[in-house]
Amino acid sequence: MNAWWVFFLLGIVVPLAVNEASDLGSWIASRVLIWGARRLGSPERAERYTEEWLANLERVPGKLTKLGFALSVVVWGVPRLRWQFSRQQRKKKKKMLAASSNAPVVPLLHKTPPCRTLNPDLWFSDSPIELNRAVSLCGICPVKRECLTSAVARQEPWGVWGGEVFDRGAIVRRRSARKRRRY
């Protein structure tokens, strides 16, 4: 009698359950792909990748393999795409910052020095571009002469003071990018 139940379960019920689950598998696969596409950020990207991935899902043979395809896209494809999109955003921001630091400074009449109103790290930067920007901002400073004379008297070790770049307590013409010594 027990063998009968085992035969009935293994021979009839399990294959029917697998068949039913595989019909459900393609529906789940499409929902997983839609969910993964929404994780990419903008609605335009989500719509584009949803359409592309669902078209690719139709080409996948079998019922359970569709679910495997969808899971592999979400596990490996979505994080990779998110990384690429964030990398592109970082490049765009870097280009915008470089473009804004090279923009000419429009002289304005300030009552307070620019080093008091803007980011003070600009006057102590290691980047020659930022130092040149600080020097140009010092050109419109109302206390430029006093700043320079007091910096020379104090022997400031580094930074931009009174429109001049100091390095190791002395005024330097231009601060170039640090170069590696070659032996």
Long-range contacts (C-beta under 8 A, 24 or more apart in sequence): 21-64, 22-62, 22-63, 22-64, 23-63, 25-63, 25-64, 25-66, 25-67, 26-57, 26-63, 26-66, 26-67, 28-67, 28-70, 29-57, 29-66, 29-67, 29-69, 29-70, 29-71, 30-54, 30-57, 30-70, 32-67, 32-70, 32-71, 32-74, 33-57, 33-70, 33-73, 33-74, 35-74, 36-70, 36-73, 36-74, 36-77, 36-78, 37-78, 39-78, 39-82, 40-78, 40-81, 40-82, 40-85, 41-82, 41-85, 45-85, 49-81, 98-129, 101-129, 101-130, 101-133, 102-129, 104-136, 105-133, 105-136, 105-137, 105-139, 105-140, 107-139, 107-140, 108-140, 109-140, 110-140, 110-141, 110-142, 111-142, 113-141, 113-142, 113-143, 113-147, 114-138, 114-140, 114-141, 115-141, 123-159, 123-160, 123-161, 124-158, 124-159, 124-160, 126-178, 127-177, 128-174, 128-175, 128-176, 128-177, 131-160, 131-165, 131-175, 134-160, 135-160, 135-163, 135-164, 135-165, 138-162, 138-163, 139-163
